[in-house]
Amino acid sequence: MQFSYRGKDSRGAVQQGLLTAASAEAAASELMRRGITPLAIREQQEKKGASLGKLNLNIFADKVTLDELIVFCRQMHALTKAGIPLIRTLRGLAETTRSPALAEVLEDVCNRLEGGTTMATAMQAHPEVFSDLFVAMIHVGENTGLLDDAFKRLSEILELERDTKRRVKQALRYPIFVIVALLAALMVVNFLVIPKFANVFERMGADLPLLTQVLVGTSNFLLNYWYVMLFATAATAVLLRQWVQTEKGRLVWDRYKLKLPVIGPLLQLITLSRFARNFATMLRAGMPVTSALSVVADATDNAWLASHFKDMRQGIERGDSLLRTARSSGMFNPLILQMIAVGEETGSVDDMLNNVADFYDEDVDYGLKRLAESIEPILIVVMGVLVLILALGVFLPIWDLGSAAMGRG
């Protein structure tokens, strides 16, 4: 985003101009770094046509994948540790990377570094690539002179996130395949099978059972109004997506997502594990507890749990201990609370939080291994009920006609 600013330098002279930053706070920090005291910062509104063009460009543009970001962090760790200048390192990686999107981003970061900005501020201009947690780690690494260590920790965090996503996808692959196959079978039955039987029943002039009437009515409705159902489904999906993108909608969606049977508790364990490990990384890097909680909360992909993390930060700002705020949040079991208490007493909260993350990871591994086993009985029962309904709806009239024919004979 672009901001217009007006401020005073060290000599009292008024300075004004344009500045690119991720937020107004980031713009103010950059001005202070330049020795300019900001008096007014306003976001520049883009023209509608330019915004639409940018939107279309973002839709069809390539995105930086998680694997590419991990490789980038590993390379930055090795090159910065070797003492190679930062700008030279970034330009070299921009020229050798296979990702055009990442190359474009790195070129822009280099240009901003040559303009005098810090690396964290330069990366803040690309929130679609570098998350708040990523930028915070780079900021801490720059201030402590341990930028190579920051990239190493980021690569470890991203690798854990990638492995978790792969395991979740692997565990959900079988249930999704079964559900898709079941829906396809229902469509075939409603569009091809039931209409054939309906014609036969109609020619016979027989009184159809209620279950058969329901099946025939459903099939006729889908045949006559399938385009209406398709449009309604697409419209509902678009409206739901727009609602989820709002602050209130995302909060409600993420809250009830955690209440889903089987999957909800597993999602909560994954989020809590990521929170504990990221929080420990922030504390080990030397970041204050309140700042670390803010960064980790913003980096959490579940708005409902992120609100609890922010409540913990507010409790610490009021003077409460980490243990008391963790207990009041209601998200941690007694064993985890005991580990946090030991960490506070011994001054090694970061180590204990890593142990907490390991504990959650074990539960996640067990839950992922049992996920398919837990969903499979539910799918079998649903398939059995649907097959029973279809079989009774189709064959009951045939049995009635056969009985009637035998009685007349």
Summary of the structure (lengths in Angstrom):
residues: 409
radius of gyration: 29.2
end to end distance: 85.6
largest distance: 113.1
contacts: 1164
relative contact order: 0.07
helix: 78%
strand: 5%
